[in-house]
């Protein structure tokens, strides 16, 4: 916006699995939502440098004997 304010809009009513990456990188979206719920202004986002997040998925299959 021209007035310098930042707006956060989440269309999906849930936080996706990648939200944890945002939190670790400095954008604590759950804390922002809670702040707004109580009528407080969310803390400014301070991006963190040198953050590496690795995720993997493991599948375990069980067969009936």
PDB file of N, CA, C, O and CB in Angstrom:
ATOM      1  N   UNK A   1       0.822  -1.184   0.000  1.00  0.00           N
ATOM      2  CA  UNK A   1       0.000   0.000   0.000  1.00  0.00           C
ATOM      3  C   UNK A   1       0.858   1.236   0.000  1.00  0.00           C
ATOM      4  O   UNK A   1       2.005   1.206   0.446  1.00  0.00           O
ATOM      5  CB  UNK A   1      -0.931   0.004   1.184  1.00  0.00           C
ATOM      6  N   UNK A   2       0.319   2.302  -0.489  1.00  0.00           N
ATOM      7  CA  UNK A   2       1.050   3.561  -0.558  1.00  0.00           C
ATOM      8  C   UNK A   2       1.348   4.154   0.808  1.00  0.00           C
ATOM      9  O   UNK A   2       2.310   4.907   0.964  1.00  0.00           O
ATOM     10  CB  UNK A   2       0.278   4.550  -1.370  1.00  0.00           C
ATOM     11  N   UNK A   3       0.517   3.814   1.814  1.00  0.00           N
ATOM     12  CA  UNK A   3       0.741   4.378   3.148  1.00  0.00           C
ATOM     13  C   UNK A   3       1.788   3.591   3.942  1.00  0.00           C
ATOM     14  O   UNK A   3       2.067   3.929   5.092  1.00  0.00           O
ATOM     15  CB  UNK A   3      -0.572   4.412   3.924  1.00  0.00           C
ATOM     16  N   UNK A   4       2.369   2.549   3.345  1.00  0.00           N
ATOM     17  CA  UNK A   4       3.432   1.793   3.989  1.00  0.00           C
ATOM     18  C   UNK A   4       2.964   0.670   4.893  1.00  0.00           C
ATOM     19  O   UNK A   4       3.789  -0.050   5.455  1.00  0.00           O
ATOM     20  CB  UNK A   4       4.266   2.707   4.768  1.00  0.00           C
ATOM     21  N   UNK A   5       1.649   0.504   5.046  1.00  0.00           N
ATOM     22  CA  UNK A   5       1.153  -0.571   5.898  1.00  0.00           C
ATOM     23  C   UNK A   5       1.176  -1.892   5.142  1.00  0.00           C
ATOM     24  O   UNK A   5       0.954  -1.932   3.932  1.00  0.00           O
ATOM     25  CB  UNK A   5      -0.272  -0.261   6.394  1.00  0.00           C
ATOM     26  N   UNK A   6       1.443  -2.956   5.858  1.00  0.00           N
ATOM     27  CA  UNK A   6       1.463  -4.288   5.278  1.00  0.00           C
ATOM     28  C   UNK A   6       0.251  -5.055   5.762  1.00  0.00           C
ATOM     29  O   UNK A   6      -0.110  -4.985   6.936  1.00  0.00           O
ATOM     30  CB  UNK A   6       2.763  -5.033   5.637  1.00  0.00           C
ATOM     31  N   UNK A   7      -0.369  -5.778   4.869  1.00  0.00           N
ATOM     32  CA  UNK A   7      -1.518  -6.589   5.217  1.00  0.00           C
ATOM     33  C   UNK A   7      -1.199  -8.046   4.927  1.00  0.00           C
ATOM     34  O   UNK A   7      -0.561  -8.370   3.926  1.00  0.00           O
ATOM     35  CB  UNK A   7      -2.777  -6.133   4.445  1.00  0.00           C
ATOM     36  N   UNK A   8      -1.646  -8.906   5.808  1.00  0.00           N
ATOM     37  CA  UNK A   8      -1.492 -10.335   5.625  1.00  0.00           C
ATOM     38  C   UNK A   8      -2.877 -10.917   5.434  1.00  0.00           C
ATOM     39  O   UNK A   8      -3.768 -10.695   6.254  1.00  0.00           O
ATOM     40  CB  UNK A   8      -0.754 -10.996   6.829  1.00  0.00           C
ATOM     41  N   UNK A   9      -3.061 -11.664   4.351  1.00  0.00           N
ATOM     42  CA  UNK A   9      -4.357 -12.254   4.079  1.00  0.00           C
ATOM     43  C   UNK A   9      -4.157 -13.736   3.825  1.00  0.00           C
ATOM     44  O   UNK A   9      -3.370 -14.125   2.963  1.00  0.00           O
ATOM     45  CB  UNK A   9      -5.052 -11.564   2.874  1.00  0.00           C
ATOM     46  N   UNK A  10      -4.862 -14.549   4.567  1.00  0.00           N
ATOM     47  CA  UNK A  10      -4.796 -15.996   4.393  1.00  0.00           C
ATOM     48  C   UNK A  10      -6.171 -16.461   3.939  1.00  0.00           C
ATOM     49  O   UNK A  10      -7.152 -16.340   4.673  1.00  0.00           O
ATOM     50  CB  UNK A  10      -4.350 -16.722   5.718  1.00  0.00           C
ATOM     51  N   UNK A  11      -6.235 -16.986   2.744  1.00  0.00           N
ATOM     52  CA  UNK A  11      -7.500 -17.445   2.197  1.00  0.00           C
ATOM     53  C   UNK A  11      -7.882 -18.795   2.806  1.00  0.00           C
ATOM     54  O   UNK A  11      -9.037 -19.009   3.172  1.00  0.00           O
ATOM     55  CB  UNK A  11      -7.419 -17.548   0.665  1.00  0.00           C
ATOM     56  N   UNK A  12      -6.923 -19.689   2.912  1.00  0.00           N
ATOM     57  CA  UNK A  12      -7.176 -21.012   3.453  1.00  0.00           C
ATOM     58  C   UNK A  12      -7.362 -20.903   4.964  1.00  0.00           C
ATOM     59  O   UNK A  12      -6.539 -20.270   5.625  1.00  0.00           O
ATOM     60  CB  UNK A  12      -6.021 -21.987   3.103  1.00  0.00           C
ATOM     61  N   UNK A  13      -8.406 -21.492   5.532  1.00  0.00           N
ATOM     62  CA  UNK A  13      -8.652 -21.336   6.968  1.00  0.00           C
ATOM     63  C   UNK A  13      -7.722 -22.142   7.860  1.00  0.00           C
ATOM     64  O   UNK A  13      -7.897 -22.143   9.079  1.00  0.00           O
ATOM     65  CB  UNK A  13     -10.051 -21.718   7.271  1.00  0.00           C
ATOM     66  N   UNK A  14      -6.758 -22.813   7.300  1.00  0.00           N
ATOM     67  CA  UNK A  14      -5.799 -23.562   8.112  1.00  0.00           C
ATOM     68  C   UNK A  14      -4.385 -23.160   7.702  1.00  0.00           C
ATOM     69  O   UNK A  14      -4.159 -22.646   6.607  1.00  0.00           O
ATOM     70  CB  UNK A  14      -6.006 -25.102   7.953  1.00  0.00           C
ATOM     71  N   UNK A  15      -3.460 -23.401   8.592  1.00  0.00           N
ATOM     72  CA  UNK A  15      -2.061 -23.161   8.238  1.00  0.00           C
ATOM     73  C   UNK A  15      -1.530 -24.423   7.584  1.00  0.00           C
ATOM     74  O   UNK A  15      -1.700 -25.522   8.111  1.00  0.00           O
ATOM     75  CB  UNK A  15      -1.201 -22.767   9.494  1.00  0.00           C
ATOM     76  N   UNK A  16      -0.903 -24.269   6.465  1.00  0.00           N
ATOM     77  CA  UNK A  16      -0.365 -25.410   5.743  1.00  0.00           C
ATOM     78  C   UNK A  16       0.895 -25.943   6.406  1.00  0.00           C
ATOM     79  O   UNK A  16       1.427 -25.335   7.335  1.00  0.00           O
ATOM     80  CB  UNK A  16      -0.077 -25.033   4.304  1.00  0.00           C
ATOM     81  N   UNK A  17       1.357 -27.058   5.930  1.00  0.00           N
ATOM     82  CA  UNK A  17       2.536 -27.695   6.486  1.00  0.00           C
ATOM     83  C   UNK A  17       3.795 -26.859   6.352  1.00  0.00           C
ATOM     84  O   UNK A  17       4.739 -27.037   7.122  1.00  0.00           O
ATOM     85  CB  UNK A  17       2.746 -29.009   5.834  1.00  0.00           C
ATOM     86  N   UNK A  18       3.824 -25.956   5.392  1.00  0.00           N
ATOM     87  CA  UNK A  18       4.995 -25.111   5.198  1.00  0.00           C
ATOM     88  C   UNK A  18       5.046 -23.907   6.117  1.00  0.00           C
ATOM     89  O   UNK A  18       6.022 -23.157   6.095  1.00  0.00           O
ATOM     90  CB  UNK A  18       5.045 -24.650   3.795  1.00  0.00           C
ATOM     91  N   UNK A  19       4.004 -23.703   6.932  1.00  0.00           N
ATOM     92  CA  UNK A  19       3.973 -22.540   7.830  1.00  0.00           C
ATOM     93  C   UNK A  19       5.128 -22.562   8.814  1.00  0.00           C
ATOM     94  O   UNK A  19       5.607 -21.509   9.237  1.00  0.00           O
ATOM     95  CB  UNK A  19       2.653 -22.490   8.590  1.00  0.00           C
ATOM     96  N   UNK A  20       5.579 -23.758   9.183  1.00  0.00           N
ATOM     97  CA  UNK A  20       6.694 -23.855  10.122  1.00  0.00           C
ATOM     98  C   UNK A  20       7.956 -23.207   9.540  1.00  0.00           C
ATOM     99  O   UNK A  20       8.764 -22.648  10.281  1.00  0.00           O
ATOM    100  CB  UNK A  20       6.967 -25.330  10.477  1.00  0.00           C
ATOM    101  N   UNK A  21       8.122 -23.281   8.231  1.00  0.00           N
ATOM    102  CA  UNK A  21       9.276 -22.641   7.595  1.00  0.00           C
ATOM    103  C   UNK A  21       9.195 -21.128   7.748  1.00  0.00           C
ATOM    104  O   UNK A  21      10.209 -20.478   8.001  1.00  0.00           O
ATOM    105  CB  UNK A  21       9.358 -23.023   6.102  1.00  0.00           C
ATOM    106  N   UNK A  22       8.005 -20.562   7.599  1.00  0.00           N
ATOM    107  CA  UNK A  22       7.827 -19.120   7.781  1.00  0.00           C
ATOM    108  C   UNK A  22       8.143 -18.697   9.206  1.00  0.00           C
ATOM    109  O   UNK A  22       8.782 -17.668   9.425  1.00  0.00           O
ATOM    110  CB  UNK A  22       6.402 -18.712   7.423  1.00  0.00           C
ATOM    111  N   UNK A  23       7.696 -19.488  10.174  1.00  0.00           N
ATOM    112  CA  UNK A  23       7.948 -19.160  11.575  1.00  0.00           C
ATOM    113  C   UNK A  23       9.446 -19.144  11.848  1.00  0.00           C
ATOM    114  O   UNK A  23       9.951 -18.209  12.470  1.00  0.00           O
ATOM    115  CB  UNK A  23       7.242 -20.165  12.507  1.00  0.00           C
ATOM    116  N   UNK A  24      10.154 -20.156  11.396  1.00  0.00           N
ATOM    117  CA  UNK A  24      11.598 -20.226  11.639  1.00  0.00           C
ATOM    118  C   UNK A  24      12.366 -19.146  10.885  1.00  0.00           C
ATOM    119  O   UNK A  24      13.458 -18.754  11.297  1.00  0.00           O
ATOM    120  CB  UNK A  24      12.126 -21.595  11.245  1.00  0.00           C
ATOM    121  N   UNK A  25      11.801 -18.671   9.789  1.00  0.00           N
ATOM    122  CA  UNK A  25      12.458 -17.613   9.016  1.00  0.00           C
ATOM    123  C   UNK A  25      12.125 -16.222   9.531  1.00  0.00           C
ATOM    124  O   UNK A  25      12.637 -15.230   9.012  1.00  0.00           O
ATOM    125  CB  UNK A  25      12.068 -17.717   7.561  1.00  0.00           C
ATOM    126  N   UNK A  26      11.261 -16.135  10.561  1.00  0.00           N
ATOM    127  CA  UNK A  26      10.987 -14.846  11.179  1.00  0.00           C
ATOM    128  C   UNK A  26       9.565 -14.351  11.086  1.00  0.00           C
ATOM    129  O   UNK A  26       9.234 -13.342  11.709  1.00  0.00           O
ATOM    130  CB  UNK A  26      11.850 -13.854  10.591  1.00  0.00           C
ATOM    131  N   UNK A  27       8.711 -15.015  10.334  1.00  0.00           N
ATOM    132  CA  UNK A  27       7.310 -14.592  10.208  1.00  0.00           C
ATOM    133  C   UNK A  27       6.441 -15.540  11.013  1.00  0.00           C
ATOM    134  O   UNK A  27       5.961 -16.543  10.486  1.00  0.00           O
ATOM    135  CB  UNK A  27       6.855 -14.561   8.714  1.00  0.00           C
ATOM    136  N   UNK A  28       6.235 -15.231  12.284  1.00  0.00           N
ATOM    137  CA  UNK A  28       5.470 -16.092  13.175  1.00  0.00           C
ATOM    138  C   UNK A  28       3.979 -15.867  12.934  1.00  0.00           C
ATOM    139  O   UNK A  28       3.320 -15.138  13.675  1.00  0.00           O
ATOM    140  CB  UNK A  28       5.836 -15.822  14.661  1.00  0.00           C
ATOM    141  N   UNK A  29       3.469 -16.496  11.898  1.00  0.00           N
ATOM    142  CA  UNK A  29       2.089 -16.285  11.477  1.00  0.00           C
ATOM    143  C   UNK A  29       1.081 -16.660  12.569  1.00  0.00           C
ATOM    144  O   UNK A  29       0.124 -15.912  12.770  1.00  0.00           O
ATOM    145  CB  UNK A  29       1.807 -17.088  10.221  1.00  0.00           C
ATOM    146  N   UNK A  30       1.248 -17.781  13.287  1.00  0.00           N
ATOM    147  CA  UNK A  30       0.287 -18.063  14.365  1.00  0.00           C
ATOM    148  C   UNK A  30       0.260 -16.960  15.426  1.00  0.00           C
ATOM    149  O   UNK A  30      -0.814 -16.607  15.915  1.00  0.00           O
ATOM    150  CB  UNK A  30       0.624 -19.396  15.027  1.00  0.00           C
ATOM    151  N   UNK A  31       1.418 -16.416  15.786  1.00  0.00           N
ATOM    152  CA  UNK A  31       1.453 -15.320  16.768  1.00  0.00           C
ATOM    153  C   UNK A  31       0.775 -14.069  16.214  1.00  0.00           C
ATOM    154  O   UNK A  31       0.126 -13.334  16.959  1.00  0.00           O
ATOM    155  CB  UNK A  31       2.908 -14.998  17.166  1.00  0.00           C
ATOM    156  N   UNK A  32       0.922 -13.824  14.912  1.00  0.00           N
ATOM    157  CA  UNK A  32       0.263 -12.675  14.282  1.00  0.00           C
ATOM    158  C   UNK A  32      -1.258 -12.816  14.370  1.00  0.00           C
ATOM    159  O   UNK A  32      -1.964 -11.854  14.671  1.00  0.00           O
ATOM    160  CB  UNK A  32       0.703 -12.537  12.804  1.00  0.00           C
ATOM    161  N   UNK A  33      -1.746 -14.015  14.106  1.00  0.00           N
ATOM    162  CA  UNK A  33      -3.186 -14.263  14.144  1.00  0.00           C
ATOM    163  C   UNK A  33      -3.718 -14.058  15.566  1.00  0.00           C
ATOM    164  O   UNK A  33      -4.770 -13.447  15.755  1.00  0.00           O
ATOM    165  CB  UNK A  33      -3.506 -15.695  13.647  1.00  0.00           C
ATOM    166  N   UNK A  34      -2.995 -14.566  16.553  1.00  0.00           N
ATOM    167  CA  UNK A  34      -3.429 -14.418  17.941  1.00  0.00           C
ATOM    168  C   UNK A  34      -3.408 -12.954  18.354  1.00  0.00           C
ATOM    169  O   UNK A  34      -4.327 -12.496  19.033  1.00  0.00           O
ATOM    170  CB  UNK A  34      -2.539 -15.247  18.879  1.00  0.00           C
ATOM    171  N   UNK A  35      -2.377 -12.208  17.958  1.00  0.00           N
ATOM    172  CA  UNK A  35      -2.315 -10.776  18.276  1.00  0.00           C
ATOM    173  C   UNK A  35      -3.524 -10.041  17.721  1.00  0.00           C
ATOM    174  O   UNK A  35      -4.163  -9.253  18.418  1.00  0.00           O
ATOM    175  CB  UNK A  35      -1.026 -10.156  17.722  1.00  0.00           C
ATOM    176  N   UNK A  36      -3.831 -10.312  16.450  1.00  0.00           N
ATOM    177  CA  UNK A  36      -4.971  -9.650  15.827  1.00  0.00           C
ATOM    178  C   UNK A  36      -6.283 -10.048  16.494  1.00  0.00           C
ATOM    179  O   UNK A  36      -7.201  -9.235  16.600  1.00  0.00           O
ATOM    180  CB  UNK A  36      -5.021  -9.978  14.341  1.00  0.00           C
ATOM    181  N   UNK A  37      -6.371 -11.300  16.942  1.00  0.00           N
ATOM    182  CA  UNK A  37      -7.581 -11.761  17.608  1.00  0.00           C
ATOM    183  C   UNK A  37      -7.853 -10.947  18.876  1.00  0.00           C
ATOM    184  O   UNK A  37      -9.008 -10.688  19.216  1.00  0.00           O
ATOM    185  CB  UNK A  37      -7.464 -13.252  17.949  1.00  0.00           C
ATOM    186  N   UNK A  38      -6.793 -10.548  19.568  1.00  0.00           N
ATOM    187  CA  UNK A  38      -6.937  -9.757  20.787  1.00  0.00           C
ATOM    188  C   UNK A  38      -6.867  -8.257  20.528  1.00  0.00           C
ATOM    189  O   UNK A  38      -6.766  -7.465  21.464  1.00  0.00           O
ATOM    190  CB  UNK A  38      -5.871 -10.147  21.778  1.00  0.00           C
ATOM    191  N   UNK A  39      -6.922  -7.870  19.258  1.00  0.00           N
ATOM    192  CA  UNK A  39      -6.953  -6.454  18.909  1.00  0.00           C
ATOM    193  C   UNK A  39      -5.614  -5.749  19.010  1.00  0.00           C
ATOM    194  O   UNK A  39      -5.557  -4.519  19.042  1.00  0.00           O
ATOM    195  CB  UNK A  39      -7.921  -5.761  19.774  1.00  0.00           C
ATOM    196  N   UNK A  40      -4.550  -6.508  19.060  1.00  0.00           N
ATOM    197  CA  UNK A  40      -3.207  -5.917  19.122  1.00  0.00           C
ATOM    198  C   UNK A  40      -2.557  -5.963  17.747  1.00  0.00           C
ATOM    199  O   UNK A  40      -2.866  -6.819  16.918  1.00  0.00           O
ATOM    200  CB  UNK A  40      -2.322  -6.657  20.160  1.00  0.00           C
ATOM    201  N   UNK A  41      -1.672  -5.040  17.532  1.00  0.00           N
ATOM    202  CA  UNK A  41      -0.930  -5.017  16.276  1.00  0.00           C
ATOM    203  C   UNK A  41       0.165  -6.086  16.333  1.00  0.00           C
ATOM    204  O   UNK A  41       0.921  -6.138  17.303  1.00  0.00           O
ATOM    205  CB  UNK A  41      -0.319  -3.598  16.009  1.00  0.00           C
ATOM    206  N   UNK A  42       0.259  -6.935  15.311  1.00  0.00           N
ATOM    207  CA  UNK A  42       1.308  -7.962  15.310  1.00  0.00           C
ATOM    208  C   UNK A  42       2.702  -7.338  15.305  1.00  0.00           C
ATOM    209  O   UNK A  42       2.910  -6.246  14.776  1.00  0.00           O
ATOM    210  CB  UNK A  42       1.146  -8.887  14.096  1.00  0.00           C
ATOM    211  N   UNK A  43       3.634  -8.048  15.898  1.00  0.00           N
ATOM    212  CA  UNK A  43       5.027  -7.582  15.902  1.00  0.00           C
ATOM    213  C   UNK A  43       5.535  -7.540  14.467  1.00  0.00           C
ATOM    214  O   UNK A  43       5.131  -8.363  13.645  1.00  0.00           O
ATOM    215  CB  UNK A  43       5.933  -8.507  16.784  1.00  0.00           C
ATOM    216  N   UNK A  44       6.417  -6.591  14.154  1.00  0.00           N
ATOM    217  CA  UNK A  44       6.964  -6.541  12.800  1.00  0.00           C
ATOM    218  C   UNK A  44       7.779  -7.793  12.478  1.00  0.00           C
ATOM    219  O   UNK A  44       8.400  -8.393  13.355  1.00  0.00           O
ATOM    220  CB  UNK A  44       7.832  -5.294  12.628  1.00  0.00           C
ATOM    221  N   UNK A  45       7.762  -8.161  11.231  1.00  0.00           N
ATOM    222  CA  UNK A  45       8.528  -9.327  10.795  1.00  0.00           C
ATOM    223  C   UNK A  45       9.982  -8.924  10.631  1.00  0.00           C
ATOM    224  O   UNK A  45      10.303  -7.971   9.922  1.00  0.00           O
ATOM    225  CB  UNK A  45       7.964  -9.910   9.468  1.00  0.00           C
ATOM    226  N   UNK A  46      10.846  -9.656  11.291  1.00  0.00           N
ATOM    227  CA  UNK A  46      12.288  -9.443  11.161  1.00  0.00           C
ATOM    228  C   UNK A  46      12.861 -10.713  10.543  1.00  0.00           C
ATOM    229  O   UNK A  46      13.038 -11.716  11.234  1.00  0.00           O
ATOM    230  CB  UNK A  46      12.971  -9.110  12.561  1.00  0.00           C
ATOM    231  N   UNK A  47      13.152 -10.674   9.242  1.00  0.00           N
ATOM    232  CA  UNK A  47      13.654 -11.883   8.584  1.00  0.00           C
ATOM    233  C   UNK A  47      14.965 -12.353   9.205  1.00  0.00           C
ATOM    234  O   UNK A  47      15.835 -11.548   9.536  1.00  0.00           O
ATOM    235  CB  UNK A  47      13.848 -11.632   7.089  1.00  0.00           C
ATOM    236  N   UNK A  48      15.088 -13.656   9.356  1.00  0.00           N
ATOM    237  CA  UNK A  48      16.303 -14.253   9.899  1.00  0.00           C
ATOM    238  C   UNK A  48      17.166 -14.750   8.744  1.00  0.00           C
ATOM    239  O   UNK A  48      16.675 -15.368   7.800  1.00  0.00           O
ATOM    240  CB  UNK A  48      15.967 -15.415  10.882  1.00  0.00           C
ATOM    241  N   UNK A  49      18.443 -14.470   8.840  1.00  0.00           N
ATOM    242  CA  UNK A  49      19.384 -14.916   7.800  1.00  0.00           C
ATOM    243  C   UNK A  49      19.942 -16.284   8.172  1.00  0.00           C
ATOM    244  O   UNK A  49      19.900 -16.698   9.330  1.00  0.00           O
ATOM    245  CB  UNK A  49      20.544 -13.886   7.614  1.00  0.00           C
ATOM    246  N   UNK A  50      20.453 -16.960   7.185  1.00  0.00           N
ATOM    247  CA  UNK A  50      21.139 -18.242   7.389  1.00  0.00           C
ATOM    248  C   UNK A  50      20.261 -19.289   8.057  1.00  0.00           C
ATOM    249  O   UNK A  50      20.711 -20.000   8.955  1.00  0.00           O
ATOM    250  CB  UNK A  50      22.377 -18.033   8.216  1.00  0.00           C
ATOM    251  N   UNK A  51      19.019 -19.383   7.624  1.00  0.00           N
ATOM    252  CA  UNK A  51      18.104 -20.402   8.138  1.00  0.00           C
ATOM    253  C   UNK A  51      17.972 -21.478   7.077  1.00  0.00           C
ATOM    254  O   UNK A  51      17.668 -21.187   5.920  1.00  0.00           O
ATOM    255  CB  UNK A  51      16.704 -19.793   8.508  1.00  0.00           C
ATOM    256  N   UNK A  52      18.199 -22.707   7.468  1.00  0.00           N
ATOM    257  CA  UNK A  52      18.050 -23.836   6.556  1.00  0.00           C
ATOM    258  C   UNK A  52      17.083 -24.819   7.187  1.00  0.00           C
ATOM    259  O   UNK A  52      17.301 -25.286   8.305  1.00  0.00           O
ATOM    260  CB  UNK A  52      19.425 -24.514   6.248  1.00  0.00           C
ATOM    261  N   UNK A  53      16.038 -25.127   6.484  1.00  0.00           N
ATOM    262  CA  UNK A  53      15.048 -26.070   6.982  1.00  0.00           C
ATOM    263  C   UNK A  53      14.956 -27.224   5.988  1.00  0.00           C
ATOM    264  O   UNK A  53      14.744 -27.019   4.793  1.00  0.00           O
ATOM    265  CB  UNK A  53      13.655 -25.381   7.189  1.00  0.00           C
ATOM    266  N   UNK A  54      15.114 -28.407   6.494  1.00  0.00           N
ATOM    267  CA  UNK A  54      14.987 -29.587   5.640  1.00  0.00           C
ATOM    268  C   UNK A  54      13.833 -30.423   6.157  1.00  0.00           C
ATOM    269  O   UNK A  54      13.705 -30.657   7.359  1.00  0.00           O
ATOM    270  CB  UNK A  54      16.310 -30.418   5.606  1.00  0.00           C
ATOM    271  N   UNK A  55      13.007 -30.864   5.248  1.00  0.00           N
ATOM    272  CA  UNK A  55      11.866 -31.701   5.613  1.00  0.00           C
ATOM    273  C   UNK A  55      11.906 -32.949   4.754  1.00  0.00           C
ATOM    274  O   UNK A  55      12.379 -32.936   3.617  1.00  0.00           O
ATOM    275  CB  UNK A  55      10.511 -30.938   5.435  1.00  0.00           C
ATOM    276  N   UNK A  56      11.399 -34.018   5.325  1.00  0.00           N
ATOM    277  CA  UNK A  56      11.277 -35.234   4.542  1.00  0.00           C
ATOM    278  C   UNK A  56      10.065 -35.999   5.038  1.00  0.00           C
ATOM    279  O   UNK A  56       9.614 -35.826   6.170  1.00  0.00           O
ATOM    280  CB  UNK A  56      12.563 -36.098   4.634  1.00  0.00           C
ATOM    281  N   UNK A  57       9.571 -36.815   4.195  1.00  0.00           N
ATOM    282  CA  UNK A  57       8.419 -37.634   4.541  1.00  0.00           C
ATOM    283  C   UNK A  57       8.849 -39.091   4.453  1.00  0.00           C
ATOM    284  O   UNK A  57       9.546 -39.498   3.523  1.00  0.00           O
ATOM    285  CB  UNK A  57       7.198 -37.338   3.601  1.00  0.00           C
ATOM    286  N   UNK A  58       8.425 -39.851   5.423  1.00  0.00           N
ATOM    287  CA  UNK A  58       8.761 -41.265   5.439  1.00  0.00           C
ATOM    288  C   UNK A  58       7.462 -42.060   5.467  1.00  0.00           C
ATOM    289  O   UNK A  58       6.548 -41.751   6.231  1.00  0.00           O
ATOM    290  CB  UNK A  58       9.670 -41.620   6.658  1.00  0.00           C
ATOM    291  N   UNK A  59       7.395 -43.049   4.658  1.00  0.00           N
ATOM    292  CA  UNK A  59       6.215 -43.890   4.636  1.00  0.00           C
ATOM    293  C   UNK A  59       6.543 -45.240   5.238  1.00  0.00           C
ATOM    294  O   UNK A  59       7.599 -45.811   4.962  1.00  0.00           O
ATOM    295  CB  UNK A  59       5.680 -44.048   3.208  1.00  0.00           C
ATOM    296  N   UNK A  60       5.654 -45.745   6.048  1.00  0.00           N
ATOM    297  CA  UNK A  60       5.789 -47.066   6.633  1.00  0.00           C
ATOM    298  C   UNK A  60       4.579 -47.868   6.203  1.00  0.00           C
ATOM    299  O   UNK A  60       3.439 -47.428   6.353  1.00  0.00           O
ATOM    300  CB  UNK A  60       5.916 -47.004   8.192  1.00  0.00           C
ATOM    301  N   UNK A  61       4.837 -49.041   5.672  1.00  0.00           N
ATOM    302  CA  UNK A  61       3.748 -49.890   5.167  1.00  0.00           C
ATOM    303  C   UNK A  61       3.683 -51.147   6.011  1.00  0.00           C
ATOM    304  O   UNK A  61       4.697 -51.802   6.255  1.00  0.00           O
ATOM    305  CB  UNK A  61       3.952 -50.248   3.660  1.00  0.00           C
ATOM    306  N   UNK A  62       2.483 -51.475   6.452  1.00  0.00           N
ATOM    307  CA  UNK A  62       2.257 -52.700   7.216  1.00  0.00           C
ATOM    308  C   UNK A  62       1.363 -53.622   6.392  1.00  0.00           C
ATOM    309  O   UNK A  62       0.353 -53.185   5.840  1.00  0.00           O
ATOM    310  CB  UNK A  62       1.613 -52.391   8.613  1.00  0.00           C
ATOM    311  N   UNK A  63       1.727 -54.864   6.314  1.00  0.00           N
ATOM    312  CA  UNK A  63       0.910 -55.851   5.609  1.00  0.00           C
ATOM    313  C   UNK A  63       0.317 -56.800   6.625  1.00  0.00           C
ATOM    314  O   UNK A  63       0.976 -57.214   7.580  1.00  0.00           O
ATOM    315  CB  UNK A  63       1.740 -56.627   4.547  1.00  0.00           C
ATOM    316  N   UNK A  64      -0.932 -57.133   6.401  1.00  0.00           N
ATOM    317  CA  UNK A  64      -1.604 -58.078   7.300  1.00  0.00           C
ATOM    318  C   UNK A  64      -1.018 -59.460   7.077  1.00  0.00           C
ATOM    319  O   UNK A  64      -0.886 -59.908   5.938  1.00  0.00           O
ATOM    320  CB  UNK A  64      -3.149 -58.086   7.067  1.00  0.00           C
ATOM    321  N   UNK A  65      -0.669 -60.132   8.156  1.00  0.00           N
ATOM    322  CA  UNK A  65      -0.046 -61.464   8.055  1.00  0.00           C
ATOM    323  C   UNK A  65      -1.073 -62.545   7.796  1.00  0.00           C
ATOM    324  O   UNK A  65      -0.720 -63.719   7.684  1.00  0.00           O
ATOM    325  CB  UNK A  65       0.726 -61.792   9.327  1.00  0.00           C
TER     326      UNK A  65
END
